[in-house]
Amino acid sequence: MTDPKPKQDVLYARVTPEVKVRFAEAVARLAGPWTCSDVLRELAVAFIEGRVSVQPPSDKKENLFQ
């Protein structure tokens, strides 16, 4: 994450309170001064670049994967 460009647009995602807490806990375990926004931003860029892929959950049917 070395992009010094100003960030002007916003992505929103609604999640359950449990997901939010668990995500923040996972971010806190990373080395360095990462914030949840930093990790979400890096995930979005990595997805675009093909460095991250999403697999359908094995135990649920999600509309995203139908």
N, C-alpha and C positions, 0 to 999 in steps of 0.2 A: 504494500500500500504506500506508494510513493507519489501519488497523483496530487500535486499541489493546487489543482484548479478549485475555485470556489464551488461549493455545492449549493445548488439552487432548487432542485426538484426533490420531491419527497415520495417514498414508497410507503404505503401503509399495509399492515397485516393485522387482522384481529385474531387473537389467540386466547386460550383460557388462562386464568391467573396461574394455574400450575405450570403451564408451558413457559410463561413469562419468567416465573421464579427459577425454574430449572435451567432456562437458557442463561439467565443472569449468573447463576451459580457456575455453569460451565465456562462462561466467559471469564469469571473471576479466577478460575483455575489456570488460565493461560498465563504464560510468562509475559511480562511487559505491561504497559499502561493501556491495555485494550478496554474499550467500552462496548456495550451491546451494539451501538450504532456502527462502530468500526467493524465488528465481526459481520453484521448484516450487510454492510457495504461490500466487504471483501467477498462474502458468499455470492452476492449478486454479480459482481465482476467475474468471479471464478466460474459461475454458471454460464455466463455469456461466452467466456473463453474456452469452455469445455473442460475445465479442470475439476468441476463438480457435476455429478449426475444425480438424478432423483429416481429412486426405485419405488414401485408401488408397495404399499404395506402388505405383508403376507396375511394379516389377520383382519383386515378391514376392507370394505369397498368404499373408495373415495371417488367422488365425481370427477376429480382431476384425471383419474386413470381409467375411466370407462370409455 
